[in-house]
Amino acid sequence: IAINAASMSTQLAGLPFSGPIGGVRVALIDSQWVAFPNHSQVENAVFDMVVAGRVTADDVAIMMVEAGGTEKSFDYYANGAPKVDEVVLAGGLDAAKQYIKESIALQRQLLASVIATRGPITPLKYTPVLDYGDDVWTAVEAVATPLLADAVKIALKADRNAATDAAGNAAVEKLAGSADAPFVGRDKEIKEAVRSLTKKLVRKRIVEDGIRIDGRGPRDLRAVSAEVGVLRTAHGSGLFQRGETQVMNVTTLAMPRMNQMLDTLSPITEKRYIHHYNMAPWANGETGRVGSPKRREIGHGVLAERALLPVVPSQEEFAYALRLVSEVMSSNGSTSMASVCSSSLSLMDAGVPLKAAVAGIAMGLIYAEGKYLSLTDILGAEDAFGDMDFKVAGTADAVTALQLD
């Protein structure tokens, strides 16, 4: 509902907007997708999903998905409910499209009503601020392409970033580094153009040659390793590494009276399974202040928590409060999914009787020259330069969480 309201208010304000955007929550109940379910309906659902999109000429283009199983998912599976796989999820997305169309139709109806009552909405006047001029782009493309073409082929993240920075600095020096240079005072434009050129070269190599930044093919995985019992004094610990992404998870068990109390608008008043996620700046090769959790830490923690929730035993089956903390040791793409993998290891190391092991991976998408190319196990740069970040977690035969943007 907040998505629909935000879309509506943006139109009423006369802001530049490529919407409207429609949003809907759908829940899988008794093999049927139910739109805008209430709290009691969600409690009895197998799967809960929020979908947002916009209407195109002949369909609904999906922009965002937040989805996950429920605490009762595997109980329903045990009683014969169909497991949520790709086919079931596709059906849920198709069901959501109908309600997105209806939400957008209502927005357009309200907009027309406001215009009829108050008169036309005056578009907000603004002057577009371009990252760089066409003249800068042409010059940067000529100067930096040979250097960047080699830089984007370097597999190691730190080495690649250093080479990219060096190419950018060389372009700035040549184009704006002296009094008689053609673009004096336009350093910022040159740097932005270098970034756009890097993006163009990365995408071109993937689409035309089928070769990614680190030399993998579109469907190839990075090397994976896993270890449990790393911290002997903890109740459970798991270390998971995929490529240059490494996450340590620690499980702590406590008595039920340590369940977290919740004071929210939701009828749920306590929580016994809690997942926290931390990523210090140094995990990404940076310096910075370490303080309270930001949107990224909160969102990644919630996603990993959602992925494990369906397989965690109930309090009647396992009478402990559970707190999991994922510490990102090194990051190069999809630390949230590495958190899912390390969490599953950590819980099993702690002796928690999970209903199944859970793993997660991030998928990407490149659209160029009229065709789509999906990427398995994306790097951080492929997230930044690509068109989609699609994180999916699940057991061997059922999806437990999904996030797409």
ZAMARGU-4260 file (C-alpha; in steps of 0.2 Angstrom, whole numbers, plus 5000, padded with zeros to 4 digits):
<rodrens>
0) 5000/5000/5000 | 5014/5012/5004 | 5021/5009/4986 | 5005/5014/4978 | 5003/5029/4989
5) 5021/5035/4985 | 5018/5032/4967 | 5002/5042/4968 | 5009/5057/4978 | 5024/5058/4966
10) 5012/5060/4951 | 5001/5073/4961 | 5017/5083/4965 | 5021/5085/4947 | 5038/5077/4949
15) 5047/5069/4934 | 5042/5051/4935 | 5042/5036/4923 | 5028/5028/4933 | 5015/5025/4939
20) 5021/5010/4950 | 5009/4998/4957 | 5013/4986/4972 | 5004/4971/4979 | 5007/4958/4992
25) 5001/4940/4987 | 5001/4925/4999 | 5001/4907/4994 | 4986/4899/5004 | 4979/4882/4999
30) 4988/4882/4982 | 4980/4899/4978 | 4988/4916/4977 | 4978/4928/4988 | 4980/4947/4986
35) 4982/4959/5000 | 4981/4945/5014 | 4978/4950/5032 | 4989/4945/5046 | 4979/4929/5050
40) 4979/4924/5032 | 4998/4926/5031 | 5000/4915/5046 | 4992/4901/5037 | 5002/4904/5021
45) 5015/4894/5013 | 5024/4909/5004 | 5022/4928/5006 | 5027/4939/4992 | 5027/4958/4988
50) 5028/4963/4970 | 5030/4980/4962 | 5029/4985/4943 | 5023/4996/4930 | 5012/4994/4915
55) 5020/4993/4898 | 5012/4992/4881 | 5006/4974/4883 | 5011/4968/4900 | 5018/4972/4917
60) 5036/4975/4919 | 5041/4969/4936 | 5053/4981/4945 | 5055/4973/4963 | 5051/4957/4972
65) 5053/4954/4991 | 5047/4936/4995 | 5049/4922/5008 | 5042/4906/5016 | 5034/4906/5032
70) 5037/4897/5049 | 5024/4884/5044 | 5030/4881/5026 | 5038/4865/5029 | 5024/4859/5040
75) 5012/4861/5025 | 5025/4853/5014 | 5025/4838/5025 | 5006/4837/5024 | 5006/4837/5005
80) 5006/4855/5000 | 5016/4858/4983 | 5034/4865/4987 | 5037/4882/4980 | 5048/4880/4965
85) 5052/4891/4950 | 5035/4886/4942 | 5025/4890/4957 | 5034/4907/4959 | 5031/4911/4941
90) 5012/4908/4944 | 5013/4920/4959 | 5021/4934/4948 | 5008/4932/4935 | 4994/4933/4948
95) 5002/4949/4955 | 5002/4957/4938 | 4983/4958/4938 | 4983/4967/4954 | 4997/4979/4949
100) 4986/4984/4934 | 4971/4987/4945 | 4982/4998/4957 | 4989/5008/4943 | 4971/5010/4935
105) 4965/5017/4952 | 4980/5029/4953 | 4976/5035/4935 | 4957/5037/4940 | 4962/5047/4956
110) 4974/5058/4945 | 4960/5061/4933 | 4948/5066/4947 | 4960/5078/4955 | 4964/5086/4938
115) 4945/5088/4934 | 4942/5096/4951 | 4958/5107/4953 | 4964/5109/4936 | 4980/5102/4927
120) 4995/5098/4938 | 5009/5109/4935 | 5025/5099/4931 | 5040/5104/4942 | 5052/5114/4932
125) 5070/5108/4933 | 5086/5109/4923 | 5094/5092/4920 | 5112/5091/4926 | 5122/5079/4916
130) 5136/5069/4923 | 5147/5074/4908 | 5146/5083/4891 | 5146/5074/4874 | 5163/5082/4871
135) 5171/5075/4887 | 5164/5057/4883 | 5171/5058/4865 | 5188/5063/4872 | 5188/5050/4887
140) 5183/5036/4875 | 5198/5040/4864 | 5210/5041/4878 | 5205/5029/4891 | 5198/5014/4881
145) 5215/5005/4878 | 5219/5006/4897 | 5201/5001/4903 | 5200/4987/4890 | 5215/4979/4899
150) 5209/4984/4917 | 5192/4976/4915 | 5200/4959/4912 | 5209/4958/4929 | 5201/4945/4939
155) 5206/4951/4957 | 5195/4965/4963 | 5209/4975/4972 | 5220/4974/4957 | 5206/4978/4945
160) 5201/4993/4955 | 5219/5000/4956 | 5220/4998/4937 | 5204/5007/4934 | 5209/5021/4945
165) 5225/5022/4936 | 5216/5023/4919 | 5205/5037/4926 | 5219/5047/4933 | 5228/5046/4917
170) 5213/5052/4908 | 5211/5067/4920 | 5230/5071/4918 | 5229/5071/4899 | 5213/5080/4897
175) 5213/5092/4912 | 5230/5091/4920 | 5238/5107/4912 | 5234/5125/4909 | 5233/5121/4890
180) 5223/5105/4892 | 5206/5105/4883 | 5195/5101/4898 | 5203/5111/4912 | 5191/5112/4927
185) 5181/5097/4921 | 5189/5084/4931 | 5173/5077/4939 | 5165/5075/4921 | 5180/5065/4916
190) 5179/5054/4931 | 5161/5051/4928 | 5164/5047/4909 | 5177/5035/4914 | 5165/5026/4925
195) 5152/5025/4911 | 5165/5019/4899 | 5170/5005/4911 | 5152/5000/4912 | 5151/5000/4893
200) 5166/4989/4891 | 5162/4977/4904 | 5144/4974/4897 | 5151/4973/4879 | 5163/4959/4884
205) 5150/4949/4893 | 5137/4950/4879 | 5148/4949/4864 | 5162/4937/4870 | 5152/4928/4884
210) 5167/4932/4896 | 5165/4940/4913 | 5176/4951/4922 | 5185/4937/4931 | 5186/4926/4916
215) 5171/4915/4920 | 5157/4911/4908 | 5139/4917/4911 | 5134/4901/4921 | 5150/4897/4930
220) 5152/4898/4949 | 5166/4905/4958 | 5176/4892/4969 | 5167/4888/4985 | 5173/4882/5002
225) 5165/4880/5019 | 5170/4876/5037 | 5161/4873/5054 | 5167/4874/5072 | 5179/4888/5068
230) 5175/4897/5085 | 5176/4883/5098 | 5169/4893/5112 | 5153/4898/5102 | 5138/4887/5102
235) 5139/4886/5083 | 5150/4894/5070 | 5151/4892/5051 | 5163/4900/5038 | 5158/4901/5020
240) 5168/4908/5006 | 5163/4910/4987 | 5177/4918/4977 | 5182/4934/4986 | 5167/4935/4997
245) 5169/4927/5014 | 5156/4927/5029 | 5158/4920/5046 | 5142/4916/5056 | 5140/4914/5074
250) 5125/4905/5083 | 5121/4909/5101 | 5107/4899/5110 | 5098/4906/5125 | 5083/4902/5136
255) 5065/4906/5129 | 5064/4921/5141 | 5077/4929/5130 | 5066/4930/5115 | 5066/4948/5108
260) 5050/4958/5113 | 5042/4968/5099 | 5032/4984/5101 | 5025/4987/5084 | 5009/4988/5074
265) 5010/4970/5070 | 5001/4957/5081 | 5017/4948/5083 | 5024/4952/5100 | 5040/4943/5101
270) 5054/4935/5091 | 5064/4920/5095 | 5075/4918/5079 | 5085/4934/5076 | 5098/4937/5062
275) 5110/4951/5062 | 5122/4956/5049 | 5138/4967/5050 | 5150/4972/5037 | 5164/4984/5042
280) 5172/4995/5029 | 5188/4986/5028 | 5178/4970/5021 | 5176/4980/5005 | 5194/4987/5005
285) 5189/5004/5012 | 5191/5015/5028 | 5176/5022/5037 | 5167/5024/5053 | 5159/5008/5061
290) 5143/5013/5070 | 5125/5009/5071 | 5117/4998/5057 | 5113/5006/5041 | 5099/5002/5028
295) 5111/4989/5020 | 5115/4980/5036 | 5097/4979/5041 | 5091/4974/5024 | 5104/4960/5022
300) 5101/4954/5039 | 5082/4953/5036 | 5084/4944/5020 | 5096/4931/5027 | 5084/4929/5042
305) 5069/4926/5030 | 5079/4913/5020 | 5082/4902/5036 | 5065/4905/5045 | 5055/4891/5036
310) 5068/4878/5041 | 5070/4883/5059 | 5061/4871/5071 | 5047/4878/5082 | 5050/4883/5100
315) 5040/4867/5105 | 5053/4856/5095 | 5068/4866/5100 | 5066/4876/5116 | 5079/4890/5113
320) 5080/4907/5107 | 5092/4909/5093 | 5103/4924/5088 | 5114/4923/5073 | 5127/4936/5068
325) 5135/4936/5051 | 5152/4945/5050 | 5157/4949/5033 | 5176/4946/5032 | 5178/4950/5014
330) 5166/4956/5001 | 5165/4955/4982 | 5147/4952/4978 | 5132/4944/4987 | 5137/4944/5005
335) 5119/4942/5010 | 5118/4925/5001 | 5135/4920/5009 | 5127/4925/5025 | 5113/4912/5021
340) 5125/4898/5018 | 5136/4902/5033 | 5120/4903/5044 | 5114/4886/5039 | 5132/4879/5043
345) 5132/4888/5060 | 5115/4882/5065 | 5119/4864/5061 | 5136/4866/5070 | 5126/4872/5085
350) 5115/4856/5085 | 5099/4865/5079 | 5088/4852/5070 | 5085/4861/5054 | 5071/4854/5043
355) 5084/4856/5028 | 5100/4864/5024 | 5098/4881/5015 | 5110/4890/5002 | 5108/4906/4993
360) 5115/4914/4977 | 5114/4930/4967 | 5109/4931/4949 | 5112/4945/4937 | 5106/4951/4920
365) 5113/4961/4906 | 5102/4968/4892 | 5111/4974/4877 | 5109/4974/4858 | 5091/4967/4860
370) 5095/4952/4870 | 5095/4946/4888 | 5110/4937/4896 | 5108/4930/4914 | 5123/4928/4925
375) 5126/4916/4939 | 5135/4921/4955 | 5138/4939/4951 | 5152/4950/4957 | 5150/4967/4965
380) 5155/4975/4949 | 5142/4965/4939 | 5129/4971/4952 | 5134/4989/4949 | 5136/4988/4930
385) 5122/4976/4927 | 5103/4978/4925 | 5097/4966/4939 | 5101/4959/4956 | 5091/4944/4959
390) 5095/4935/4976 | 5087/4918/4979 | 5089/4906/4993 | 5082/4889/4996 | 5083/4870/5000
395) 5087/4857/4987 | 5069/4857/4981 | 5060/4873/4988 | 5063/4892/4988 | 5063/4900/5005
400) 5067/4918/5000 | 5069/4929/4985 | 5074/4947/4982 | 5074/4956/4966 | 5078/4974/4960
</rodrens>
